[in-house]
Amino acid sequence: MIISKLKGGLGNQLFQYAIGRKMALEQGVELKLELSFFERKNNKTQARDFGLSCFNIDASIASSEDIRMILGPHFLRPLKRRLSKMGIPLFTWNYVRESSWAYHPEILKKKAPLILDGYWQSAAYFESIRDVLLSDFELKAECVSDKLRLLQKQITTESSVALHVRRGDYVTNPIVAKEFGICSESYYEEAVSYMKALEGEPVFFVFSDDIDWCKKHFGEKAGTFVFVSGNQDYEDLMLMSACKHQIIANSSFSWWSAWLNKNPEKKVIAPKIWFADTQMYKTEHIVPQEWIRI
């Protein structure tokens, strides 16, 4: 059994599922998802929900008994962890916590039973099972609305470019703003110009958690901009991935919309600066080499 701890928004959860799915599939064991992060109602710093229920994922929900089977009883866990670090063979601490934002290929060599706790933001962890994940991340039939179908049809018949603007807590939360920062207006202007040169007269489908800001910023720009709002996050993800090309923000949600895009000729523009603190966070592994960074 491999248990992947889920936390954060939809984009983060997709990364956490993907590495767990890769390791479980290759080892021939069951994948389970640990959801305690979403049960902490008294934690005011998190307002996220479990976001994978509308996808065709191949995993079940981990129980407290599943956790106990891997880690042992609560009162023995600190001792077991210490003895494991001392290298005593009988005591293996099967809890893997991501030590940094860097890519850690050695993680993939860990054997079940195992609990994975991290963000794992690199396609290198799971690129080899891309076809499996493309199938897993299709929406269940009951989650596809008529509105979604109509928008998908419009997007696939246009020379479409998904343009994603992440603001929200990147702007309102000083701690998050210091860590991540937001993509500049000049970044979007350069990216839009690039897509116009590539496609002639593309239609930019704009997605954001601050659509009013986008209307103000892009509404008077030359070109065709369609502002998409009022959807669930998984609907926006599917719509963005259906576009011909992508202009993404420094956001895991943005990232997945581009990675899930099946267009073999897609162009993806991503920001050079993924985190505001470039000294603490190394991001070379996050953005695939074939994407265009400006």
Order of alpha helices (4+ residues) and beta strands (2+ residues): beta-alpha-beta-beta-alpha-alpha-beta-beta-alpha-alpha-beta-alpha-alpha-alpha-beta-alpha-beta-alpha-beta-alpha-beta-beta
